[in-house]
Amino acid sequence: MSAGELFDLIMPLVFVLSTLISTWVLASARKRFSLLYAFALAGGTLLLPLILFPIYLVIMMWRPRRGPTPRGRYLLPLLYASVLLAGIAVFYYVDTRTVDAHLARATRAKLVEDTATAVSEYRQALALEENAHTHKLLAIELANAGNVEEAISEFRLAQQGGEPDDSINYRLGLLFERMSLHNQAQLEFAAFLLTETCRSVDSRCEAAEVRISTNQR
């Protein structure tokens, strides 16, 4: 399990635990303070549980109960907890389905060489938002998975969308070579030789020249 996956697993548990502690503080503080102060203590504990919860435990030692037990003692804390837990659930449901969430999971999948998951996450990101750079990233993973024709299509979509990475021509040339389409490969390598990336003395520039010479024989 990666650090990112561990973080994604722990954070919801931390929020739930903070909610439960905050709910207990609300129920307890209602017996000692006015409703407004009780909510203030509960809200503060929700946001800063490691700081305010110990402070509240100290307060309990010298602040006695104030009068009779409030009516509906448990109803309000239960409603409070229900609202917070529902909010947490909705937030994580929505957050895990955003474009950024899909891209983050795709990146983690790439780090462990889980190409199938990376492809799936990039496709889901594109279903939510059309993006030239995401098309390029998907094309790279498709090429790694051996889906050459799909990879070419995605690279073309990336170019049409304005992806600034001009090494795409070189990548396309390699893919056409894998399909034994040497004439098309030569056109892509020749196009790469005219790019800014090639003019900046990229090592792939020399490789493209060699491949063009080889294919012409």
Buried (B, 14 or more C-beta within 10 A) or exposed (E): EEEEEEEBEEEBEEBBEBBBBBBBBBBBBBBBBEEEEBBBBBBBBBEEBEEBBEEBEEBBEEEEEEEEEBEEEEEBBEEBBEEBBEEBEEEBEEEEEEBEBBBBBBBBBBEEEBBEBBBBBBBBBBEBEEBBBBBBBBBBBBBBBEBBEBBBBBBBBBBEBEBEBBBBBBBBBBBBBBEEBBEBBBBBBBBBBEBEBBEEEBEBBEBBBEBBEEBEE
